[in-house]
Amino acid sequence: MHAPSSIQEFVELVRRSAVVPEERLDTFFRRQRGRAEQWIGPAQLAEALLEEGLLSRFQANNLLLGRWCGFWINRCLVLEDLGTGGMGRVFLCEQTPMQRLVAVKVLPSTTPPGSVERFLREARASAALDHPNLVRAFDVDRDGRFHFLVLEFVDGSTLLRLVKRFGRLDVARACHYTAQAALGLHHAHVAGWIHRDVKPANLLVDRSGTVKVFDLGLARFALGPDEQLTKQFDDQNLLGTADYIAPEQTLIDHAVDCRADLYSLGATLYFLLAGRPPYLNGNVIQKLMAHRLCEPLPLTQVRPEVPQALAAVVDRMMAKNPAHRFQTAEEVCEALQPFLGSGPFRPQSGELHQHCPRVRLVTDSGKAHAQAIPPRVPASSGSFGSTGVVPASALMGSSAAFSASDTTGCFGGLGSAAVLSSPHSTLWSRRRLVAVIALLAMLPLFAVSMVLVVGWWLFFSRPAGALGGPGPGSIGAHHGNPDKADKDEPRDYLTPHEASQKVDQRCTVRFVVRRAALSKSQKTLFLNSESNYRADNNFTVLVHGVDGGPAKDRNELLASYQGKAVQVTGLVTLYESRPQIVASELAQIKIVNQPN
């Protein structure tokens, strides 16, 4: 579609895209009625909607280009384009049922089988792991032709972007972030997962200073049935990133263990301290050979203020022979403990991206919802119990997620037992007992009500001829609301639900028009069975080449269909996984009657 040339066309695009609820858009126009003369064109109106928090920058830019489709991934509303990852494109979305921000990774429909399997493997890996230093997965699904993965949104930046924009990190800050990543990797390793692509671009730091390991797309479950899948799809391709890949990973990729992740983590720490990868020059093949045969330039030469003991830790993490490295991420945490500093190490405000008002609105709503939920009392032990590893609270400084004061701050220093014995708890128990007694007392009344309802349905709601008498509700069920027509009654049409099961077949479909719309620019009439045409159960009839004429005639045309039961015959097709029939002319649509 062409770019909108008038405010009316832009408003029509906004309504068709369904990115702004109708009631909120109407409220906005009522409040801004006095400022309408300031909107010279669509760009000024888009800016006003952006400032109001009704549109994101990504949405506004695409709508100004005439693009109104593709803003929804299942039930997730796309707010921003976060970029392209190793196996797909990542979008910042609002999960509308939960009113929270999520990152949605979308795999293109043209992806080869090997990448699809690795994508599903990433979903399984993320879902199986739950740790504060790992990006969590909420859902994996398929929308039409493509798969998508719903992930936890980390409001921050990758360490790669942080170093490239603001230079190498302080020694304590670099060690602090690396130790957090080691905590997350240790959790994955204990569960049997190997990341195999640890690098600065896959380590995210949020506004509180928490580091989370991202992109488990190359992860392999070392102890399970994924081994055969890994051999099938990974032997043909080099998996990993040339600047940070372990030497053994360049040879027999499926034979690597957790020590390959420790090598990559050491190369990442080298990058954070030096501001450059261990092997700076050469093409991909030369860098792979360097990882196997050459030693990187010593850290103390690249950056003299790096302590010799810390440089020795990095050298051991990047040892060519896996047997000479640290054997677990737990050992890496212990080795980095003397260099952690006091913290906290939150990124400065200028280091992180500032979101548009639309994203901040969802963020503030999520925070308010979280504050309304009573917090859990975390365990008082460290992340790994009594193993002697650096506890998470020491790594996170005063971060809210790991602060040692969280254990006593929730309830004024009282343990969970004190909360259970509080007066509010006792009062709640009494109310619950009263509710149970009242429910039991109402059961006989409920049973009598159900008998009366079933009896009324049997004798008064059946179609004509059923149980010996005409059913006054049969006409309404058949004609007034065809979606709820009695399936026992003979009829020559299908309901929208039945038609959705007959894609690529010619059918006659009847439904009540809940939403009628006319695109003036495309000259297309839309008749929808649901008021929200993006609903999963919506059925659409499209008629191209409809010229509505003046606004008065267009309104009369839409009113002639709105709320009416219509019937149309044609080929059932799918658009964005929703069924539709494309009619060639208005005469193909028959208004059968007024609904009851």
BAPA-390624 format. One record per residue (C-alpha): x, y, z. Coordinates in steps of 0.02 Angstrom, whole numbers, padded with zeros to 5 digits, always signed. Layout:
N
XYZ...
//
This chain:
596
+00000+00000+00000+00060+00177-00036+00108+00298+00102-00042+00393+00175-00060+00568+00102-00192+00632+00222-00233+00621+00406-00391+00522+00365-00292+00389+00273-00167+00377+00416-00306+00356+00545-00381+00218+00436-00213+00128+00435-00199+00142+00624-00373+00068+00646-00340-00072+00522-00175-00117+00605-00263-00138+00775-00107-00077+00866-00212+00049+00964-00376-00005+01044-00525+00085+00967-00582+00161+01131-00409+00233+01170-00396+00308+00997-00568+00387+01012-00524+00457+01183-00364+00532+01112-00458+00622+00973-00588+00689+01095-00453+00761+01208-00352+00831+01063-00498+00908+00971-00432+01084+00999-00260+01042+00931-00316+00959+00770-00268+01112+00667-00085+01084+00718-00081+00918+00625-00029+00973+00452-00012+00795+00392+00009+00613+00444+00185+00641+00512+00125+00770+00639-00018+00658+00695+00101+00510+00710+00216+00615+00820+00069+00663+00931+00018+00480+00950+00200+00438+00987+00212+00568+01126+00046+00508+01198+00115+00331+01210-00012+00257+01090+00115+00213+00955+00296+00159+00963+00428+00231+00848+00435+00068+00749+00246+00066+00727+00237+00249+00677+00375+00234+00547+00295+00082+00465+00120+00158+00465+00189+00315+00382+00257+00202+00245+00084+00127+00220+00119-00038+00307-00022-00092+00420+00006-00281+00425+00131-00382+00524+00117-00293+00692+00052-00449+00779+00142-00612+00813+00005-00720+00883-00049-00622+01038+00110-00517+01046+00105-00338+00982+00269-00286+00901+00339-00124+00976+00519-00117+00916+00640-00210+00803+00786-00266+00913+00890-00334+00769+00942-00497+00690+01013-00641+00792+01103-00797+00740+00946-00887+00682+00809-00758+00666+00746-00583+00693+00709-00522+00870+00569-00401+00910+00520-00311+01069+00336-00352+01096+00198-00323+01220+00119-00487+01273-00055-00412+01281-00141-00542+01393-00002-00522+01524+00035-00336+01492+00221-00367+01496+00368-00338+01380+00444-00491+01298+00573-00524+01163+00505-00629+01020+00628-00718+00906+00551-00759+00738+00621-00890+00621+00590-00853+00436+00478-00974+00341+00618-01010+00216+00736-01075+00350+00819-01243+00309+00776-01396+00418+00938-01389+00517+00904-01213+00579+00724-01257+00624+00786-01401+00731+00915-01289+00815+00779-01159+00845+00669-01289+00931+00822-01348+01026+00846-01170+01090+00666-01170+01149+00691-01332+01244+00855-01271+01319+00783-01105+01378+00626-01184+01448+00725-01314+01545+00835-01184+01632+00781-01059+01764+00919-00950+01835+00937-00762+01867+01086-00755+01749+01000-00845+01603+00870-00770+01488+00710-00868+01519+00592-00934+01386+00404-00916+01409+00331-00999+01254+00369-01073+01084+00237-01086+00949+00202-01074+00764+00104-00936+00680+00061-00985+00503+00222-01016+00409+00350-00970+00540+00405-01024+00715+00430-00900+00855+00504-00905+01029+00443-00791+01169+00587-00743+01284+00614-00636+01437+00651-00456+01385+00812-00389+01461+00801-00200+01469+00983-00159+01440+01125-00184+01316+01242-00320+01255+01420-00311+01319+01478-00301+01138+01379-00142+01108+01432-00070+01276+01618-00091+01239+01606-00035+01058+01516+00126+01104+01599+00172+01268+01766+00080+01267+01839-00058+01374+01771-00088+01549+01851-00060+01717+01941-00213+01783+01819-00243+01926+01667-00213+01816+01729-00334+01681+01764-00469+01811+01596-00438+01894+01500-00462+01732+01603-00615+01684+01574-00697+01852+01387-00675+01834+01393-00755+01662+01492-00899+01739+01353-00924+01868+01224-00941+01729+01335-01057+01628+01368-01165+01781+01180-01189+01803+01164-01240+01620+01315-01357+01630+01248-01445+01785+01085-01474+01691+01184-01551+01547+01177-01405+01424+01327-01331+01333+01305-01159+01257+01440-01169+01122+01424-00985+01069+01474-00881+01221+01525-00707+01163+01498-00524+01212+01349-00510+01095+01261-00649+01193+01287-00572+01365+01156-00442+01412+01170-00321+01558+01011-00238+01620+00988-00072+01710+01019-00149+01881+01186-00224+01827+01123-00403+01810+01206-00502+01670+01105-00634+01580+01168-00763+01454+01067-00757+01294+01044-00858+01135+01051-01042+01174+01020-01078+00990+01179-01183+00973+01161-01267+01142+01177-01456+01149+01111-01569+01286+01267-01670+01324+01177-01813+01410+01018-01837+01311+00944-01888+01143+00993-01724+01060+01165-01799+01023+01107-01882+00861+01021-01723+00805+01179-01624+00839+01283-01742+00732+01154-01739+00593+01146-01551+00571+01308-01483+00646+01443-01586+00560+01413-01495+00396+01431-01322+00472+01548-01233+00590+01446-01178+00741+01508-01035+00847+01590-00866+00819+01767-00855+00749+01829-00723+00872+01782-00825+01028+01770-01008+00975+01866-01144+01070+02003-01236+00973+01922-01407+00992+01756-01337+00930+01834-01303+00759+01875-01488+00738+01739-01604+00804+01600-01489+00858+01483-01616+00936+01622-01684+01050+01648-01524+01151+01604-01510+01335+01580-01368+01458+01764-01319+01448+01732-01252+01273+01613-01125+01351+01748-01077+01477+01871-01042+01335+01743-00930+01249+01705-00844+01415+01893-00812+01437+01901-00737+01262+01751-00629+01308+01838-00568+01467+01991-00528+01360+01879-00422+01248+01801-00329+01396+01972-00286+01467+02066-00251+01305+01925-00176+01201+01967-00297+01058+01955-00485+01025+02106-00596+01065+02148-00615+00879+02115-00452+00791+02180-00477+00615+02144-00603+00476+01993-00682+00396+01884-00816+00475+01999-00961+00429+02153-00870+00494+02066-00832+00659+02013-01014+00679+02192-01069+00650+02254-00939+00774+02140-01009+00910+02219-01179+00881+02402-01132+00858+02442-00955+00919+02442-00865+01085+02352-00697+01095+02446-00538+01137+02467-00537+01328+02337-00433+01418+02469-00342+01518+02542-00274+01356+02375-00221+01285+02321-00144+01452+02460-00126+01582+02342-00089+01729+02270-00266+01720+02340-00363+01870+02461-00502+01826+02357-00625+01928+02201-00582+01827+02297-00601+01663+02348-00774+01723+02164-00817+01754+02120-00765+01576+02268-00864+01506+02210-01020+01597+02030-00998+01536+02098-00988+01358+02221-01133+01368+02231-01230+01204+02218-01397+01294+02050-01416+01384+02137-01514+01522+02240-01359+01567+02089-01244+01587+01972-01225+01734+01864-01379+01731+01700-01298+01786+01622-01126+01785+01618-01142+01973+01809-01135+01975+01804-00979+01865+01693-00890+01993+01815-00933+02131+01965-00873+02029+01880-00705+01990+01825-00670+02169+01980-00567+02218+01950-00447+02073+01764-00413+02092+01774-00249+02187+01636-00176+02293+01509-00127+02159+01371-00104+02117+01407-00098+01931+01247-00031+01857+01265+00045+01683+01255+00233+01679+01098+00310+01606+01188+00369+01449+01252+00193+01413+01080+00118+01384+00947+00150+01253+00805+00267+01303+00638+00193+01257+00494+00286+01177+00341+00331+01285+00243+00180+01218+00373+00058+01285+00393+00153+01449+00205+00146+01473+00206-00044+01466+00361-00050+01578+00281+00060+01711+00121-00045+01702+00223-00203+01728+00314-00128+01877+00151-00075+01958+00082-00251+01932+00239-00328+02007+00230-00214+02160+00051-00271+02189+00109-00452+02206+00182-00498+02377+00367-00541+02356+00438-00711+02394+00566-00734+02532+00724-00799+02446+00832-00934+02520+00970-00867+02631+01104-00982+02560+01217-00940+02413+01184-00989+02234+01273-01157+02252+01238-01196+02434+01393-01245+02532+01508-01274+02383+01612-01122+02421+01570-01029+02261+01549-00841+02263+01369-00812+02322+01255-00720+02204+01232-00578+02329+01419-00541+02324+01419-00535+02135+01268-00423+02121+01319-00291+02248+01163-00196+02299+01058-00252+02152+00877-00279+02202+00875-00452+02125+01015-00520+02234+01031-00400+02379+01064-00485+02544+00939-00367+02624+00799-00448+02522+00788-00591+02649+00743-00474+02791+00673-00325+02698+00513-00407+02637+00430-00422+02806+00531-00311+02921+00659-00443+02970+00533-00581+03007+00547-00751+02928+00411-00837+02830+00345-00922+02986+00303-00753+03061+00203-00709+02907+00104-00871+02916+00053-00835+03095+00004-00653+03066-00173-00589+03110-00208-00558+02926-00172-00741+02891-00290-00798+03028-00427-00681+02966-00406-00747+02790-00420-00927+02853-00585-00886+02941-00654-00802+02786-00606-00952+02681-00696-01069+02804-00854-00962+02795-00845-00963+02605-00832-01153+02600-00983-01172+02717-01085-01050+02612-01039-01144+02453-01094-01310+02527-01259-01231+02579-01289-01169+02402-01259-01338+02318-01442-01398+02332-01504-01233+02260-01378-01248+02118-01437-01425+02079-01620-01371+02071-01572-01225+01956-01480-01341+01838-01631-01457+01827-01744-01310+01782-01621-01246+01650-01604-01417+01569-01792-01441+01570-01822-01271+01488-01694-01311+01354-01771-01482+01317-01950-01420+01299-01935-01241+01236-01769-01221+01145-01770-01366+01022-01806-01339+00837-01975-01370+00762-02022-01554+00766-01902-01596+00907-01986-01676+01060-02157-01651+00981-02170-01463+00970-02107-01308+00882-01960-01225+00970-01978-01036+00981-01789-01024+00990-01758-01120+00830-01781-00973+00713-01660-00866+00811-01531-01005+00817-01542-01038+00631-01558-00867+00554-01523-00736+00685-01359-00811+00743-01291-00933+00612-01133-00963+00713-01240-01053+00842-01354-01146+00722-01418-01315+00778-01306-01441+00694-01447-01570+00693-01555-01459+00582-01526-01479+00393-01449-01323+00315-01355-01279+00156-01220-01166+00231-01073-01175+00352-01032-01074+00507-00864-00983+00511-00793-01116+00626-00846-01255+00507-00778-01160+00357-00608-01140+00441-00591-01329+00427-00620-01327+00238-00477-01220+00172-00455-01225-00018-00634-01286-00039-00783-01194-00113-00912-01168+00024-01064-01066+00070-01036-00974+00235-01158-00876+00340-01117-00763+00487-01168-00602+00574-01060-00452+00526-00983-00385+00685-00865-00263+00597-00880-00182+00425-00740-00075+00354-00700+00004+00187-00525+00048+00128-00544+00202+00021-00368+00190-00052-00375+00004-00090-00561+00008-00133-00588-00149-00030-00738-00193+00080-00704-00298+00235-00843-00394+00326-00786-00482+00485-00874-00605+00599-00784-00532+00752-00770-00351+00808-00582-00378+00826-00537-00442+00654-00370-00508+00720-00458-00631+00836-00413-00813+00807-00593-00861+00767-00627-00716+00647-00693-00750+00472-00674-00614+00339-00759-00580+00173-00665-00461+00056-00734-00376-00098-00608-00283-00207-00652-00140-00322-00785-00062-00209-00793+00128-00231-00889+00196-00084-00898+00372-00155-00926+00517-00033-00915+00489+00155-01104+00486+00171-01120+00347+00042-00978+00249+00122-01063+00258+00292-01228+00200+00217-01140+00055+00131-01059-00003+00293-01221+00020+00391-01310-00092+00266-01200-00237+00321-01158-00197+00503-01251-00314+00620-01335-00410+00477-01325-00596+00443-01243-00618+00274-01212-00769+00164-01075-00787+00034-01014-00928-00078-00831-00943-00131-00662-01024-00106-00604-01026+00075-00423-00967+00091-00308-00916+00234-00230-00747+00271-00114-00741+00423-00189-00908+00479-00368-00838+00478-00501-00901+00354-00576-00787+00223-00672-00782+00060-00625-00656-00074-00783-00607-00170-00777-00533-00344-00929-00418-00325-01053-00355-00197-01193-00456-00275-01103-00613-00215-01145-00564-00035-01325-00597+00015-01406-00518+00168-01519-00655+00234-01613-00565+00373-01603-00454+00525-01529-00548+00675-01634-00574+00829
//
